[in-house]
Amino acid sequence: MRDIYLVRHGKPAFEGGAKRCIGWTDPELSGEGRRQMEKLSEEFAEKSIERIYTSL
């Protein structure tokens, strides 16, 4: 049996209080977003990942 994990990006740090990204943007992660990714890293540390698929 295979396990499939769906992961969303961490919370970004929006400039000027914006609430959304328009077009091609690459904002930095906020402090909360960094904490989310650290937790995710810990959760996946012991898992064997064969493939990773991403969207553009």
PDBQT receptor file of N, H, CA, C and O in Angstrom, charges set to zero:
ATOM      1  N   MET A   1       0.840  -1.186   0.000  1.00  0.00    +0.000 N 
ATOM      2  CA  MET A   1       0.000   0.000   0.000  1.00  0.00    +0.000 C 
ATOM      3  C   MET A   1       0.886   1.251   0.000  1.00  0.00    +0.000 C 
ATOM      4  O   MET A   1       1.919   1.285   0.669  1.00  0.00    +0.000 OA
ATOM      5  N   ARG A   2       0.483   2.260  -0.741  1.00  0.00    +0.000 N 
ATOM      6  H   ARG A   2      -0.356   2.232  -1.285  1.00  0.00    +0.000 HD
ATOM      7  CA  ARG A   2       1.240   3.507  -0.826  1.00  0.00    +0.000 C 
ATOM      8  C   ARG A   2       0.606   4.581   0.034  1.00  0.00    +0.000 C 
ATOM      9  O   ARG A   2      -0.612   4.633   0.210  1.00  0.00    +0.000 OA
ATOM     10  N   ASP A   3       1.449   5.419   0.555  1.00  0.00    +0.000 N 
ATOM     11  H   ASP A   3       2.438   5.377   0.413  1.00  0.00    +0.000 HD
ATOM     12  CA  ASP A   3       0.983   6.609   1.270  1.00  0.00    +0.000 C 
ATOM     13  C   ASP A   3       1.203   7.813   0.368  1.00  0.00    +0.000 C 
ATOM     14  O   ASP A   3       2.257   7.949  -0.253  1.00  0.00    +0.000 OA
ATOM     15  N   ILE A   4       0.215   8.676   0.300  1.00  0.00    +0.000 N 
ATOM     16  H   ILE A   4      -0.641   8.566   0.805  1.00  0.00    +0.000 HD
ATOM     17  CA  ILE A   4       0.325   9.917  -0.466  1.00  0.00    +0.000 C 
ATOM     18  C   ILE A   4       0.137  11.069   0.508  1.00  0.00    +0.000 C 
ATOM     19  O   ILE A   4      -0.836  11.113   1.261  1.00  0.00    +0.000 OA
ATOM     20  N   TYR A   5       1.078  11.993   0.480  1.00  0.00    +0.000 N 
ATOM     21  H   TYR A   5       1.869  11.957  -0.132  1.00  0.00    +0.000 HD
ATOM     22  CA  TYR A   5       1.029  13.156   1.368  1.00  0.00    +0.000 C 
ATOM     23  C   TYR A   5       0.787  14.410   0.539  1.00  0.00    +0.000 C 
ATOM     24  O   TYR A   5       1.493  14.650  -0.441  1.00  0.00    +0.000 OA
ATOM     25  N   LEU A   6      -0.176  15.190   0.909  1.00  0.00    +0.000 N 
ATOM     26  H   LEU A   6      -0.750  14.995   1.705  1.00  0.00    +0.000 HD
ATOM     27  CA  LEU A   6      -0.441  16.475   0.264  1.00  0.00    +0.000 C 
ATOM     28  C   LEU A   6       0.017  17.561   1.225  1.00  0.00    +0.000 C 
ATOM     29  O   LEU A   6      -0.432  17.621   2.370  1.00  0.00    +0.000 OA
ATOM     30  N   VAL A   7       0.909  18.414   0.753  1.00  0.00    +0.000 N 
ATOM     31  H   VAL A   7       1.273  18.366  -0.177  1.00  0.00    +0.000 HD
ATOM     32  CA  VAL A   7       1.490  19.441   1.608  1.00  0.00    +0.000 C 
ATOM     33  C   VAL A   7       1.327  20.795   0.943  1.00  0.00    +0.000 C 
ATOM     34  O   VAL A   7       1.601  20.952  -0.246  1.00  0.00    +0.000 OA
ATOM     35  N   ARG A   8       0.890  21.743   1.697  1.00  0.00    +0.000 N 
ATOM     36  H   ARG A   8       0.667  21.615   2.664  1.00  0.00    +0.000 HD
ATOM     37  CA  ARG A   8       0.749  23.109   1.204  1.00  0.00    +0.000 C 
ATOM     38  C   ARG A   8       1.929  23.939   1.690  1.00  0.00    +0.000 C 
ATOM     39  O   ARG A   8       2.572  23.590   2.680  1.00  0.00    +0.000 OA
ATOM     40  N   HIS A   9       2.210  25.015   1.008  1.00  0.00    +0.000 N 
ATOM     41  H   HIS A   9       1.688  25.299   0.204  1.00  0.00    +0.000 HD
ATOM     42  CA  HIS A   9       3.307  25.899   1.397  1.00  0.00    +0.000 C 
ATOM     43  C   HIS A   9       3.041  26.518   2.768  1.00  0.00    +0.000 C 
ATOM     44  O   HIS A   9       1.900  26.558   3.229  1.00  0.00    +0.000 OA
ATOM     45  N   GLY A  10       4.091  26.993   3.405  1.00  0.00    +0.000 N 
ATOM     46  H   GLY A  10       5.017  26.961   3.030  1.00  0.00    +0.000 HD
ATOM     47  CA  GLY A  10       3.951  27.695   4.679  1.00  0.00    +0.000 C 
ATOM     48  C   GLY A  10       3.402  29.096   4.467  1.00  0.00    +0.000 C 
ATOM     49  O   GLY A  10       3.366  29.599   3.343  1.00  0.00    +0.000 OA
ATOM     50  N   LYS A  11       2.983  29.711   5.540  1.00  0.00    +0.000 N 
ATOM     51  H   LYS A  11       3.012  29.304   6.452  1.00  0.00    +0.000 HD
ATOM     52  CA  LYS A  11       2.383  31.048   5.461  1.00  0.00    +0.000 C 
ATOM     53  C   LYS A  11       3.441  32.079   5.037  1.00  0.00    +0.000 C 
ATOM     54  O   LYS A  11       4.488  32.198   5.674  1.00  0.00    +0.000 OA
ATOM     55  N   PRO A  12       3.159  32.821   3.956  1.00  0.00    +0.000 N 
ATOM     56  CA  PRO A  12       4.125  33.819   3.484  1.00  0.00    +0.000 C 
ATOM     57  C   PRO A  12       4.045  35.122   4.270  1.00  0.00    +0.000 C 
ATOM     58  O   PRO A  12       3.053  35.409   4.941  1.00  0.00    +0.000 OA
ATOM     59  N   ALA A  13       5.106  35.891   4.168  1.00  0.00    +0.000 N 
ATOM     60  H   ALA A  13       5.912  35.658   3.623  1.00  0.00    +0.000 HD
ATOM     61  CA  ALA A  13       5.146  37.236   4.753  1.00  0.00    +0.000 C 
ATOM     62  C   ALA A  13       4.763  38.206   3.642  1.00  0.00    +0.000 C 
ATOM     63  O   ALA A  13       5.579  38.499   2.769  1.00  0.00    +0.000 OA
ATOM     64  N   PHE A  14       3.536  38.702   3.667  1.00  0.00    +0.000 N 
ATOM     65  H   PHE A  14       2.873  38.463   4.377  1.00  0.00    +0.000 HD
ATOM     66  CA  PHE A  14       3.059  39.608   2.629  1.00  0.00    +0.000 C 
ATOM     67  C   PHE A  14       3.561  41.023   2.878  1.00  0.00    +0.000 C 
ATOM     68  O   PHE A  14       3.527  41.516   4.005  1.00  0.00    +0.000 OA
ATOM     69  N   GLU A  15       4.021  41.662   1.827  1.00  0.00    +0.000 N 
ATOM     70  H   GLU A  15       4.049  41.261   0.911  1.00  0.00    +0.000 HD
ATOM     71  CA  GLU A  15       4.488  43.046   1.928  1.00  0.00    +0.000 C 
ATOM     72  C   GLU A  15       3.319  44.006   2.013  1.00  0.00    +0.000 C 
ATOM     73  O   GLU A  15       2.323  43.835   1.310  1.00  0.00    +0.000 OA
ATOM     74  N   GLY A  16       3.425  44.990   2.846  1.00  0.00    +0.000 N 
ATOM     75  H   GLY A  16       4.235  45.128   3.417  1.00  0.00    +0.000 HD
ATOM     76  CA  GLY A  16       2.412  46.033   2.928  1.00  0.00    +0.000 C 
ATOM     77  C   GLY A  16       1.055  45.564   3.403  1.00  0.00    +0.000 C 
ATOM     78  O   GLY A  16       0.057  46.247   3.169  1.00  0.00    +0.000 OA
ATOM     79  N   GLY A  17       0.984  44.413   4.068  1.00  0.00    +0.000 N 
ATOM     80  H   GLY A  17       1.794  43.859   4.258  1.00  0.00    +0.000 HD
ATOM     81  CA  GLY A  17      -0.289  43.930   4.591  1.00  0.00    +0.000 C 
ATOM     82  C   GLY A  17      -1.188  43.282   3.558  1.00  0.00    +0.000 C 
ATOM     83  O   GLY A  17      -2.359  43.025   3.835  1.00  0.00    +0.000 OA
ATOM     84  N   ALA A  18      -0.656  43.008   2.353  1.00  0.00    +0.000 N 
ATOM     85  H   ALA A  18       0.296  43.217   2.127  1.00  0.00    +0.000 HD
ATOM     86  CA  ALA A  18      -1.470  42.348   1.321  1.00  0.00    +0.000 C 
ATOM     87  C   ALA A  18      -1.930  40.989   1.827  1.00  0.00    +0.000 C 
ATOM     88  O   ALA A  18      -1.291  40.402   2.700  1.00  0.00    +0.000 OA
ATOM     89  N   LYS A  19      -3.019  40.492   1.292  1.00  0.00    +0.000 N 
ATOM     90  H   LYS A  19      -3.539  40.968   0.583  1.00  0.00    +0.000 HD
ATOM     91  CA  LYS A  19      -3.574  39.215   1.727  1.00  0.00    +0.000 C 
ATOM     92  C   LYS A  19      -3.538  38.145   0.643  1.00  0.00    +0.000 C 
ATOM     93  O   LYS A  19      -4.028  37.037   0.862  1.00  0.00    +0.000 OA
ATOM     94  N   ARG A  20      -2.970  38.451  -0.517  1.00  0.00    +0.000 N 
ATOM     95  H   ARG A  20      -2.572  39.351  -0.695  1.00  0.00    +0.000 HD
ATOM     96  CA  ARG A  20      -2.910  37.451  -1.580  1.00  0.00    +0.000 C 
ATOM     97  C   ARG A  20      -1.746  37.752  -2.520  1.00  0.00    +0.000 C 
ATOM     98  O   ARG A  20      -1.226  38.867  -2.565  1.00  0.00    +0.000 OA
ATOM     99  N   CYS A  21      -1.363  36.737  -3.256  1.00  0.00    +0.000 N 
ATOM    100  H   CYS A  21      -1.785  35.831  -3.220  1.00  0.00    +0.000 HD
ATOM    101  CA  CYS A  21      -0.310  36.867  -4.263  1.00  0.00    +0.000 C 
ATOM    102  C   CYS A  21      -0.980  36.922  -5.632  1.00  0.00    +0.000 C 
ATOM    103  O   CYS A  21      -1.923  36.177  -5.896  1.00  0.00    +0.000 OA
ATOM    104  N   ILE A  22      -0.502  37.788  -6.485  1.00  0.00    +0.000 N 
ATOM    105  H   ILE A  22       0.264  38.394  -6.271  1.00  0.00    +0.000 HD
ATOM    106  CA  ILE A  22      -1.046  37.912  -7.827  1.00  0.00    +0.000 C 
ATOM    107  C   ILE A  22       0.088  37.671  -8.814  1.00  0.00    +0.000 C 
ATOM    108  O   ILE A  22       1.150  38.284  -8.709  1.00  0.00    +0.000 OA
ATOM    109  N   GLY A  23      -0.141  36.778  -9.774  1.00  0.00    +0.000 N 
ATOM    110  H   GLY A  23      -1.004  36.280  -9.860  1.00  0.00    +0.000 HD
ATOM    111  CA  GLY A  23       0.879  36.498 -10.775  1.00  0.00    +0.000 C 
ATOM    112  C   GLY A  23       2.002  35.656 -10.179  1.00  0.00    +0.000 C 
ATOM    113  O   GLY A  23       1.784  34.887  -9.243  1.00  0.00    +0.000 OA
ATOM    114  N   TRP A  24       3.185  35.806 -10.722  1.00  0.00    +0.000 N 
ATOM    115  H   TRP A  24       3.362  36.431 -11.483  1.00  0.00    +0.000 HD
ATOM    116  CA  TRP A  24       4.346  35.052 -10.270  1.00  0.00    +0.000 C 
ATOM    117  C   TRP A  24       5.025  35.814  -9.144  1.00  0.00    +0.000 C 
ATOM    118  O   TRP A  24       5.665  36.839  -9.380  1.00  0.00    +0.000 OA
ATOM    119  N   THR A  25       4.890  35.328  -7.951  1.00  0.00    +0.000 N 
ATOM    120  H   THR A  25       4.370  34.495  -7.760  1.00  0.00    +0.000 HD
ATOM    121  CA  THR A  25       5.552  35.944  -6.805  1.00  0.00    +0.000 C 
ATOM    122  C   THR A  25       6.284  34.864  -6.022  1.00  0.00    +0.000 C 
ATOM    123  O   THR A  25       5.964  33.681  -6.138  1.00  0.00    +0.000 OA
ATOM    124  N   ASP A  26       7.249  35.267  -5.238  1.00  0.00    +0.000 N 
ATOM    125  H   ASP A  26       7.508  36.228  -5.143  1.00  0.00    +0.000 HD
ATOM    126  CA  ASP A  26       8.001  34.335  -4.407  1.00  0.00    +0.000 C 
ATOM    127  C   ASP A  26       8.294  35.002  -3.061  1.00  0.00    +0.000 C 
ATOM    128  O   ASP A  26       9.450  35.282  -2.742  1.00  0.00    +0.000 OA
ATOM    129  N   PRO A  27       7.232  35.257  -2.265  1.00  0.00    +0.000 N 
ATOM    130  CA  PRO A  27       7.450  35.938  -0.987  1.00  0.00    +0.000 C 
ATOM    131  C   PRO A  27       8.175  35.045   0.019  1.00  0.00    +0.000 C 
ATOM    132  O   PRO A  27       8.061  33.820  -0.029  1.00  0.00    +0.000 OA
ATOM    133  N   GLU A  28       8.906  35.660   0.910  1.00  0.00    +0.000 N 
ATOM    134  H   GLU A  28       8.999  36.655   0.949  1.00  0.00    +0.000 HD
ATOM    135  CA  GLU A  28       9.563  34.946   2.002  1.00  0.00    +0.000 C 
ATOM    136  C   GLU A  28       8.508  34.360   2.930  1.00  0.00    +0.000 C 
ATOM    137  O   GLU A  28       7.365  34.816   2.945  1.00  0.00    +0.000 OA
ATOM    138  N   LEU A  29       8.892  33.354   3.699  1.00  0.00    +0.000 N 
ATOM    139  H   LEU A  29       9.821  32.984   3.686  1.00  0.00    +0.000 HD
ATOM    140  CA  LEU A  29       7.989  32.821   4.710  1.00  0.00    +0.000 C 
ATOM    141  C   LEU A  29       7.958  33.758   5.914  1.00  0.00    +0.000 C 
ATOM    142  O   LEU A  29       8.959  34.382   6.265  1.00  0.00    +0.000 OA
ATOM    143  N   SER A  30       6.799  33.840   6.528  1.00  0.00    +0.000 N 
ATOM    144  H   SER A  30       5.985  33.333   6.242  1.00  0.00    +0.000 HD
ATOM    145  CA  SER A  30       6.671  34.604   7.765  1.00  0.00    +0.000 C 
ATOM    146  C   SER A  30       7.255  33.757   8.900  1.00  0.00    +0.000 C 
ATOM    147  O   SER A  30       7.628  32.605   8.680  1.00  0.00    +0.000 OA
ATOM    148  N   GLY A  31       7.336  34.310  10.091  1.00  0.00    +0.000 N 
ATOM    149  H   GLY A  31       7.033  35.246  10.270  1.00  0.00    +0.000 HD
ATOM    150  CA  GLY A  31       7.791  33.547  11.249  1.00  0.00    +0.000 C 
ATOM    151  C   GLY A  31       6.926  32.322  11.460  1.00  0.00    +0.000 C 
ATOM    152  O   GLY A  31       7.432  31.237  11.747  1.00  0.00    +0.000 OA
ATOM    153  N   GLU A  32       5.614  32.497  11.317  1.00  0.00    +0.000 N 
ATOM    154  H   GLU A  32       5.204  33.378  11.084  1.00  0.00    +0.000 HD
ATOM    155  CA  GLU A  32       4.692  31.364  11.445  1.00  0.00    +0.000 C 
ATOM    156  C   GLU A  32       4.949  30.331  10.355  1.00  0.00    +0.000 C 
ATOM    157  O   GLU A  32       4.923  29.129  10.620  1.00  0.00    +0.000 OA
ATOM    158  N   GLY A  33       5.198  30.790   9.133  1.00  0.00    +0.000 N 
ATOM    159  H   GLY A  33       5.219  31.767   8.918  1.00  0.00    +0.000 HD
ATOM    160  CA  GLY A  33       5.482  29.888   8.023  1.00  0.00    +0.000 C 
ATOM    161  C   GLY A  33       6.754  29.081   8.256  1.00  0.00    +0.000 C 
ATOM    162  O   GLY A  33       6.799  27.897   7.924  1.00  0.00    +0.000 OA
ATOM    163  N   ARG A  34       7.791  29.704   8.823  1.00  0.00    +0.000 N 
ATOM    164  H   ARG A  34       7.754  30.666   9.092  1.00  0.00    +0.000 HD
ATOM    165  CA  ARG A  34       9.024  28.977   9.153  1.00  0.00    +0.000 C 
ATOM    166  C   ARG A  34       8.769  27.912  10.217  1.00  0.00    +0.000 C 
ATOM    167  O   ARG A  34       9.302  26.806  10.134  1.00  0.00    +0.000 OA
ATOM    168  N   ARG A  35       7.957  28.247  11.210  1.00  0.00    +0.000 N 
ATOM    169  H   ARG A  35       7.524  29.146  11.276  1.00  0.00    +0.000 HD
ATOM    170  CA  ARG A  35       7.610  27.261  12.250  1.00  0.00    +0.000 C 
ATOM    171  C   ARG A  35       6.819  26.099  11.644  1.00  0.00    +0.000 C 
ATOM    172  O   ARG A  35       7.026  24.944  12.018  1.00  0.00    +0.000 OA
ATOM    173  N   GLN A  36       5.918  26.402  10.713  1.00  0.00    +0.000 N 
ATOM    174  H   GLN A  36       5.750  27.340  10.409  1.00  0.00    +0.000 HD
ATOM    175  CA  GLN A  36       5.149  25.348  10.050  1.00  0.00    +0.000 C 
ATOM    176  C   GLN A  36       6.082  24.395   9.300  1.00  0.00    +0.000 C 
ATOM    177  O   GLN A  36       5.903  23.179   9.361  1.00  0.00    +0.000 OA
ATOM    178  N   MET A  37       7.073  24.940   8.594  1.00  0.00    +0.000 N 
ATOM    179  H   MET A  37       7.217  25.928   8.545  1.00  0.00    +0.000 HD
ATOM    180  CA  MET A  37       7.988  24.108   7.822  1.00  0.00    +0.000 C 
ATOM    181  C   MET A  37       8.921  23.303   8.725  1.00  0.00    +0.000 C 
ATOM    182  O   MET A  37       9.279  22.174   8.391  1.00  0.00    +0.000 OA
ATOM    183  N   GLU A  38       9.320  23.873   9.867  1.00  0.00    +0.000 N 
ATOM    184  H   GLU A  38       9.029  24.791  10.138  1.00  0.00    +0.000 HD
ATOM    185  CA  GLU A  38      10.147  23.125  10.816  1.00  0.00    +0.000 C 
ATOM    186  C   GLU A  38       9.370  21.923  11.358  1.00  0.00    +0.000 C 
ATOM    187  O   GLU A  38       9.913  20.823  11.462  1.00  0.00    +0.000 OA
ATOM    188  N   LYS A  39       8.099  22.139  11.701  1.00  0.00    +0.000 N 
ATOM    189  H   LYS A  39       7.658  23.032  11.617  1.00  0.00    +0.000 HD
ATOM    190  CA  LYS A  39       7.258  21.047  12.194  1.00  0.00    +0.000 C 
ATOM    191  C   LYS A  39       7.085  19.980  11.118  1.00  0.00    +0.000 C 
ATOM    192  O   LYS A  39       7.167  18.786  11.405  1.00  0.00    +0.000 OA
ATOM    193  N   LEU A  40       6.847  20.410   9.887  1.00  0.00    +0.000 N 
ATOM    194  H   LEU A  40       6.780  21.380   9.654  1.00  0.00    +0.000 HD
ATOM    195  CA  LEU A  40       6.693  19.476   8.777  1.00  0.00    +0.000 C 
ATOM    196  C   LEU A  40       7.970  18.665   8.566  1.00  0.00    +0.000 C 
ATOM    197  O   LEU A  40       7.913  17.459   8.324  1.00  0.00    +0.000 OA
ATOM    198  N   SER A  41       9.106  19.325   8.658  1.00  0.00    +0.000 N 
ATOM    199  H   SER A  41       9.151  20.304   8.854  1.00  0.00    +0.000 HD
ATOM    200  CA  SER A  41      10.392  18.651   8.515  1.00  0.00    +0.000 C 
ATOM    201  C   SER A  41      10.556  17.564   9.566  1.00  0.00    +0.000 C 
ATOM    202  O   SER A  41      11.034  16.473   9.257  1.00  0.00    +0.000 OA
ATOM    203  N   GLU A  42      10.168  17.847  10.792  1.00  0.00    +0.000 N 
ATOM    204  H   GLU A  42       9.780  18.734  11.043  1.00  0.00    +0.000 HD
ATOM    205  CA  GLU A  42      10.241  16.859  11.864  1.00  0.00    +0.000 C 
ATOM    206  C   GLU A  42       9.317  15.676  11.577  1.00  0.00    +0.000 C 
ATOM    207  O   GLU A  42       9.696  14.526  11.797  1.00  0.00    +0.000 OA
ATOM    208  N   GLU A  43       8.118  15.951  11.092  1.00  0.00    +0.000 N 
ATOM    209  H   GLU A  43       7.810  16.886  10.913  1.00  0.00    +0.000 HD
ATOM    210  CA  GLU A  43       7.151  14.889  10.817  1.00  0.00    +0.000 C 
ATOM    211  C   GLU A  43       7.602  13.967   9.685  1.00  0.00    +0.000 C 
ATOM    212  O   GLU A  43       7.285  12.777   9.698  1.00  0.00    +0.000 OA
ATOM    213  N   PHE A  44       8.336  14.499   8.707  1.00  0.00    +0.000 N 
ATOM    214  H   PHE A  44       8.593  15.465   8.696  1.00  0.00    +0.000 HD
ATOM    215  CA  PHE A  44       8.761  13.711   7.557  1.00  0.00    +0.000 C 
ATOM    216  C   PHE A  44      10.179  13.148   7.701  1.00  0.00    +0.000 C 
ATOM    217  O   PHE A  44      10.644  12.435   6.812  1.00  0.00    +0.000 OA
ATOM    218  N   ALA A  45      10.860  13.447   8.783  1.00  0.00    +0.000 N 
ATOM    219  H   ALA A  45      10.482  14.026   9.505  1.00  0.00    +0.000 HD
ATOM    220  CA  ALA A  45      12.258  13.042   8.953  1.00  0.00    +0.000 C 
ATOM    221  C   ALA A  45      12.454  11.534   8.863  1.00  0.00    +0.000 C 
ATOM    222  O   ALA A  45      13.468  11.085   8.328  1.00  0.00    +0.000 OA
ATOM    223  N   GLU A  46      11.532  10.753   9.362  1.00  0.00    +0.000 N 
ATOM    224  H   GLU A  46      10.708  11.118   9.796  1.00  0.00    +0.000 HD
ATOM    225  CA  GLU A  46      11.675   9.299   9.388  1.00  0.00    +0.000 C 
ATOM    226  C   GLU A  46      10.964   8.595   8.232  1.00  0.00    +0.000 C 
ATOM    227  O   GLU A  46      10.986   7.367   8.151  1.00  0.00    +0.000 OA
ATOM    228  N   LYS A  47      10.346   9.348   7.354  1.00  0.00    +0.000 N 
ATOM    229  H   LYS A  47      10.328  10.345   7.420  1.00  0.00    +0.000 HD
ATOM    230  CA  LYS A  47       9.598   8.742   6.249  1.00  0.00    +0.000 C 
ATOM    231  C   LYS A  47      10.512   8.554   5.032  1.00  0.00    +0.000 C 
ATOM    232  O   LYS A  47      11.419   9.348   4.785  1.00  0.00    +0.000 OA
ATOM    233  N   SER A  48      10.249   7.497   4.295  1.00  0.00    +0.000 N 
ATOM    234  H   SER A  48       9.512   6.852   4.496  1.00  0.00    +0.000 HD
ATOM    235  CA  SER A  48      10.991   7.242   3.066  1.00  0.00    +0.000 C 
ATOM    236  C   SER A  48      10.161   7.790   1.902  1.00  0.00    +0.000 C 
ATOM    237  O   SER A  48       9.114   7.236   1.567  1.00  0.00    +0.000 OA
ATOM    238  N   ILE A  49      10.627   8.865   1.296  1.00  0.00    +0.000 N 
ATOM    239  H   ILE A  49      11.478   9.315   1.568  1.00  0.00    +0.000 HD
ATOM    240  CA  ILE A  49       9.910   9.519   0.202  1.00  0.00    +0.000 C 
ATOM    241  C   ILE A  49      10.536   9.080  -1.120  1.00  0.00    +0.000 C 
ATOM    242  O   ILE A  49      11.735   9.262  -1.328  1.00  0.00    +0.000 OA
ATOM    243  N   GLU A  50       9.731   8.505  -2.013  1.00  0.00    +0.000 N 
ATOM    244  H   GLU A  50       8.756   8.357  -1.844  1.00  0.00    +0.000 HD
ATOM    245  CA  GLU A  50      10.224   8.048  -3.308  1.00  0.00    +0.000 C 
ATOM    246  C   GLU A  50      10.160   9.131  -4.370  1.00  0.00    +0.000 C 
ATOM    247  O   GLU A  50      11.071   9.246  -5.190  1.00  0.00    +0.000 OA
ATOM    248  N   ARG A  51       9.092   9.930  -4.367  1.00  0.00    +0.000 N 
ATOM    249  H   ARG A  51       8.353   9.837  -3.701  1.00  0.00    +0.000 HD
ATOM    250  CA  ARG A  51       8.886  10.952  -5.394  1.00  0.00    +0.000 C 
ATOM    251  C   ARG A  51       8.251  12.185  -4.778  1.00  0.00    +0.000 C 
ATOM    252  O   ARG A  51       7.534  12.118  -3.779  1.00  0.00    +0.000 OA
ATOM    253  N   ILE A  52       8.539  13.300  -5.406  1.00  0.00    +0.000 N 
ATOM    254  H   ILE A  52       9.121  13.354  -6.218  1.00  0.00    +0.000 HD
ATOM    255  CA  ILE A  52       7.905  14.566  -5.023  1.00  0.00    +0.000 C 
ATOM    256  C   ILE A  52       7.391  15.224  -6.289  1.00  0.00    +0.000 C 
ATOM    257  O   ILE A  52       8.134  15.372  -7.259  1.00  0.00    +0.000 OA
ATOM    258  N   TYR A  53       6.130  15.621  -6.291  1.00  0.00    +0.000 N 
ATOM    259  H   TYR A  53       5.526  15.501  -5.503  1.00  0.00    +0.000 HD
ATOM    260  CA  TYR A  53       5.524  16.339  -7.416  1.00  0.00    +0.000 C 
ATOM    261  C   TYR A  53       5.119  17.715  -6.927  1.00  0.00    +0.000 C 
ATOM    262  O   TYR A  53       4.595  17.857  -5.822  1.00  0.00    +0.000 OA
ATOM    263  N   THR A  54       5.357  18.724  -7.739  1.00  0.00    +0.000 N 
ATOM    264  H   THR A  54       5.782  18.609  -8.637  1.00  0.00    +0.000 HD
ATOM    265  CA  THR A  54       4.995  20.095  -7.374  1.00  0.00    +0.000 C 
ATOM    266  C   THR A  54       4.248  20.768  -8.527  1.00  0.00    +0.000 C 
ATOM    267  O   THR A  54       4.289  20.304  -9.666  1.00  0.00    +0.000 OA
ATOM    268  N   SER A  55       3.583  21.844  -8.214  1.00  0.00    +0.000 N 
ATOM    269  H   SER A  55       3.550  22.221  -7.289  1.00  0.00    +0.000 HD
ATOM    270  CA  SER A  55       2.969  22.675  -9.249  1.00  0.00    +0.000 C 
ATOM    271  C   SER A  55       3.835  23.917  -9.417  1.00  0.00    +0.000 C 
ATOM    272  O   SER A  55       4.627  24.256  -8.537  1.00  0.00    +0.000 OA
ATOM    273  N   LEU A  56       3.683  24.572 -10.518  1.00  0.00    +0.000 N 
ATOM    274  H   LEU A  56       3.040  24.297 -11.233  1.00  0.00    +0.000 HD
ATOM    275  CA  LEU A  56       4.446  25.799 -10.765  1.00  0.00    +0.000 C 
ATOM    276  C   LEU A  56       3.639  27.013 -10.429  1.00  0.00    +0.000 C 
ATOM    277  O   LEU A  56       4.123  28.135 -10.576  1.00  0.00    +0.000 OA
TER     278      LEU A  56
